[in-house]
Amino acid sequence: MPAPQAVEVRIMRAVLRPAATVLLAAVISMAQLAFAAPPDSTAIDLSPPAAGSDLPDLGSPAEQMLSHTDEYRLGAMVAHELREQNALLEDPEVNDYIQSVGQRLASQSAMGGAEFHYLVVNDTEVNSFAVSGGWVFIFTGLILAANTESELAAVMAHETAHITQHHIARGMQAESRQSLAAAAAMVAAILLGAIGGGPSSGNVIQGGIVAAQGLAIQAQINFTREEEKEADRVGIGYLAGANFDPYAMADIFETLGRTEGLAETYIPAMLINHPVTSDRIAEARTRAAQFPPRHAHDSQSFELIRERVRVLTATGDVDLAAQYAQKVARGDTSLGIRYGYGLALLQSNHADEAAKIFGQLLPQHQNLTLLWDALGQAQAKAGHTSEGLATFEHAETLFPRNVPLTVRHARALMDAGRPAQAHLILLDLFNIVPPTPDQIQLTALAASAAGDPGDAYYYMGEYQLANGDPQLAVQQYQLALASPRISTIQRQRYQARLDEIRDYLASLHKPKLADEQQQDQRPSRRGGGQ
């Protein structure tokens, strides 16, 4: 086990990297920590290779070291820290699209897609990373850099394969057992410095390291070359199975690799963390050739989402609406450009003009929910509340329980002074579709505005739980039970949830107590033999 001073030096070297690279270093370093015995001690087996793969089952330390619960909790903690620092792009439309692409890919694996979470990091670097437990993080810079939908899916498939092949668990060392709480402290310390930036970042990180003394950090940051190649091979199988272009894996790495000869500051961060060689690209093309040709076409949603990300991540000193107007004037009237123009106008408080653009696009593309919710938002923001709400209501009859549409509709209802109706449609969605923390929080706010404090506290408890803080969730459930005028059904629901979380928290202490009892018994046995 390395000395604490050596550990600190290694981490402070990582601080010198760009922010997103430091973030990746933190994630991988923490992923390579071993944990204390989990409440669910069932070991995880490696998933079988992707369909059509000839990869052997290599075995993994995960079978002895990392439980399913631990894998999920580590990824959830990383997501929580990113969310706390406002590093995630919390946009319903972008998140829904990225999750849908991810689900297509993950469903090709033996793990299935149900346990995978694909989140978007609001960072201009061309990068991505995966954390155990089904958590994949895609940077906004990557979405903008992808030339095709298949190229974006290729990177997501590669990261998905890192998870299904348990590459993080393979890097763990049995002698470095530490608790998840200590791991969370180190993750938080590094993320605070990496995301916050500025001259004080190093001090923040160094202080966090001191506070988390005793942790054993694996020095290696990147996956090995063999693991990278394995993720390519398995990921290409997922791409082909999901009906994306299997050659896209080689295409995007080749495109990014053309910048490798530039100065280091201009090299995409993905190349630092996922080194690309001509041999690797050739192997990817050979692997893709093993699958039947796929004539994959970009979905219209990809075209719109890429422009949406461009608008949402634009800096304040850029007049994006004027740039789009110039493109339209030069004859570029493609769907993506006109949609981006409308969004830029909406962002710059020209809602009436935006509504006209969306209104012109919708009749030819009524299958695109992105246009329906953009039109409804523009109408409402322009002061045409009744028209906006009517647009949302009609769209929801066409696309029932669509997450972005329902969320935007609920917010429009709350702005219109109709929180009770917003609460109802959110509950309907909540009970059918697994919600994001942002959606849970909106449900709590709607309940509060509708005069239902019991449900407001209850859903704030669910929000804390989704963010990985069951202790705070317990407090919210207790407040929900203490709320006046709750119904018998509400009381039973709140109590059942409170009991469930209390049982879970109690289970976390059982392995620790068992270890302490064994240690207490050992001296007495030795003493009796003297």
Buried (B, 14 or more C-beta within 10 A) or exposed (E): EBEBEEBBEBBEEBBEBBBBBBBBBBBBBBBBBBBBBBBEEEEBEBBEBBEEBEBEEEEBBBEEBBBBBBBBBBBBBBBBBBBBBEBBBBBBBBBBBBBBBBBBBBBBBEBBBEBBBBBBBBBBBBBBBBBBBBBBBBBBBBBBBBEBBBBBBBBBBBBBBBBBBBBBBBBBBEEBBBBBEBBBBBBBBBBBBBBBEEEEBEEBBBBBBEEBEEBBBBBEBBBEEEBBBBBBBBBBBBBBBBBBBBBBBBBBBBBBBEEBEEEEEEBBBBBBBBBBBEEBBEBBBEBBEBBEEBEBEBBBBBBBBBBBBBBBBBEEEEEBBEBBBEBBEEEEEEBBBBBBBBBBBBBBEBBBBBBBBBBEBBEEBEEBBBBBBBBBBBBBBBEBBEBBBEBBEEBBEEBEEBBBBBBBBBBBBBBBEBBBBBBBBBBBBBEEBEBBBBBBBBBBBBBBBBEBBBBBBBBBBBBBBBBBBBEBBBBBBEBBBEBEEBEEEBBEBBEEBBEEBEEBBEEBEEBEEEEEEEEEEEEEEEEEEE
